[in-house]
Amino acid sequence: MLSEKVEKNLVEQIEKEGYSSNLYLAMASWAETEGYPGVANWFYAQSEEEHEHMLKLLHYVIDREGKAFVPAFKQPPVKWDSILDVFQKALAHEQFVSKCINDIVGICLEEKDYATYQWMQWFVTEQIEEESTVKTILDKLKLLGDGSLYNFDKDILSLRDKN
C-alpha cells in the first residue's frame, strides 16, 4: 500500500507523463507540417513512449491499492522557431521530468517505501537514456550548423534504434 505522499506524487507524475506525450505529439505535428517527416516520426514515437510511461505509473498506483486517475493536461505549445529550437525544448523538458522522477525517488526514501523506490529505478534509467538521446541529436544539429537538414531528417530514426 502506498503512503498518501507517495501516491500523490505518483499521480502528479501521471499528469506529467501525459503532458509529455501531448507535447511530443505537438512537436511531431509541427515538424510534419514544416516538412520534416523523419523528425515528425521520431517525435510521434516519443509521444507513444511517454503515453506508455503514463500507463505504467497508473497501473502501479492501482496495483498498490491507490487511487489513480488521469488529470487534465495543459495545452502544449504548437509552434517552435526551428528544428534546433524544438530539440532544445525537448531536452529542457526531459531534464524537468528527470528532476521530478528524482524527487519521487527521494520521497520514497523519506516514506521508507522501498518497493516503490526500487520500482522507480526503471524511470531513473529511462530518463538518463532520454536525455542522452536528445543531447546526441542536438550535438548532430550543432555540427550541421546552417547546413542541409535533409540528411539529418532522413537519418534521425536510426538514432532511436541505437537506444
C-alpha positions in Angstrom: 0.0 0.0 0.0 1.2 3.5 -0.9 1.6 6.3 1.6 -0.6 9.3 0.9 2.5 11.4 0.0 3.9 8.8 -2.4 0.5 8.2 -4.1 0.0 12.0 -4.5 3.4 12.4 -6.2 2.9 9.3 -8.5 -0.5 10.7 -9.6 1.2 14.0 -10.3 3.8 12.2 -12.4 0.9 10.5 -14.4 -0.1 14.0 -15.4 3.5 15.0 -16.3 3.9 11.9 -18.5 0.6 12.5 -20.2 1.6 16.1 -20.8 4.9 14.8 -22.2 3.1 12.6 -24.6 0.9 15.6 -25.8 4.0 17.8 -26.0 5.8 15.4 -28.3 2.7 14.9 -30.3 2.5 18.7 -30.8 6.2 18.7 -31.7 5.6 15.9 -34.2 2.7 17.7 -35.8 4.8 20.9 -36.1 7.7 19.0 -37.7 5.5 17.2 -40.1 3.8 20.5 -41.1 7.2 22.1 -41.6 8.3 19.3 -44.0 10.4 17.2 -41.6 8.8 13.7 -41.8 11.8 12.0 -40.1 11.7 14.4 -37.2 8.0 14.0 -37.0 8.2 10.2 -36.9 10.8 10.5 -34.1 8.5 12.7 -32.0 5.4 10.5 -32.7 7.4 7.6 -31.4 8.4 9.6 -28.3 4.8 10.6 -27.8 3.8 6.9 -27.7 6.6 6.1 -25.3 5.5 8.8 -22.9 2.0 7.5 -23.1 3.3 4.1 -22.1 5.1 5.7 -19.1 1.9 7.3 -18.0 0.1 3.9 -18.2 2.9 2.2 -16.3 2.5 4.7 -13.5 -1.3 4.5 -13.5 -1.2 0.7 -13.3 1.4 0.7 -10.5 -0.7 3.1 -8.3 -3.8 0.8 -8.8 -1.8 -2.3 -8.2 -0.6 -0.8 -4.9 -4.2 -0.1 -3.9 -4.0 3.6 -4.6 -6.5 5.8 -6.4 -5.1 6.6 -9.8 -6.8 9.0 -12.2 -5.9 10.8 -15.4 -6.0 14.5 -14.7 -6.5 17.2 -17.4 -3.4 18.1 -19.3 -2.4 21.6 -20.0 -2.1 22.6 -23.7 1.4 22.3 -25.0 3.0 24.8 -27.3 2.2 24.3 -31.0 5.0 26.3 -32.7 8.8 26.4 -32.5 11.4 28.6 -34.2 13.4 25.8 -35.8 14.5 22.1 -35.6 17.2 23.2 -33.2 14.7 25.0 -31.0 12.3 22.1 -30.8 15.1 19.7 -29.7 16.4 22.3 -27.2 12.9 22.5 -25.7 12.6 18.7 -25.7 15.9 18.4 -23.8 14.8 21.0 -21.2 11.6 19.1 -20.8 13.4 15.8 -20.3 15.6 17.5 -17.7 12.5 18.7 -15.9 11.0 15.2 -16.0 14.3 13.7 -14.6 14.1 16.2 -11.7 10.5 15.1 -11.0 11.5 11.4 -11.1 14.4 12.1 -8.7 12.1 14.0 -6.4 9.7 11.0 -6.2 12.7 8.7 -5.5 13.7 10.9 -2.6 10.1 10.9 -1.3 10.1 7.1 -1.5 13.2 7.0 0.7 11.7 9.5 3.2 8.5 7.4 3.4 10.5 4.2 3.7 8.6 2.8 0.6 11.4 0.6 -0.6 9.2 -1.3 -3.1 8.3 1.9 -4.9 11.9 3.2 -4.6 13.1 0.0 -6.4 10.3 0.2 -9.0 11.2 3.8 -9.7 14.7 2.9 -10.7 13.4 1.9 -14.1 12.3 5.5 -14.6 15.6 6.9 -13.4 17.5 4.7 -16.0 14.9 5.7 -18.7 15.5 9.4 -18.1 19.2 9.0 -18.4 18.6 7.4 -21.8 16.1 10.1 -22.8 18.4 13.0 -22.0 21.3 11.3 -23.7 19.4 10.6 -26.9 18.2 14.3 -27.2 21.8 15.5 -26.4 23.1 13.3 -29.2 20.6 14.8 -31.6 21.5 18.3 -30.5 25.2 17.6 -31.0 24.5 16.4 -34.5 22.4 19.5 -35.2 25.2 21.8 -33.9 27.6 20.0 -36.2 25.3 20.8 -39.2 25.3 24.5 -38.4 23.4 26.1 -41.2 23.9 23.1 -43.4 21.3 21.0 -45.0 18.8 19.4 -42.7 17.6 16.9 -45.4 20.0 14.1 -44.5 19.5 14.8 -40.8 15.8 14.4 -41.2 16.2 11.3 -43.3 18.5 9.6 -40.8 17.1 10.6 -37.4 15.1 7.4 -36.9 18.4 5.4 -36.9 19.3 7.3 -33.7 16.3 5.9 -31.9 17.2 2.3 -32.9 20.6 2.6 -31.1 19.0 3.2 -27.6 
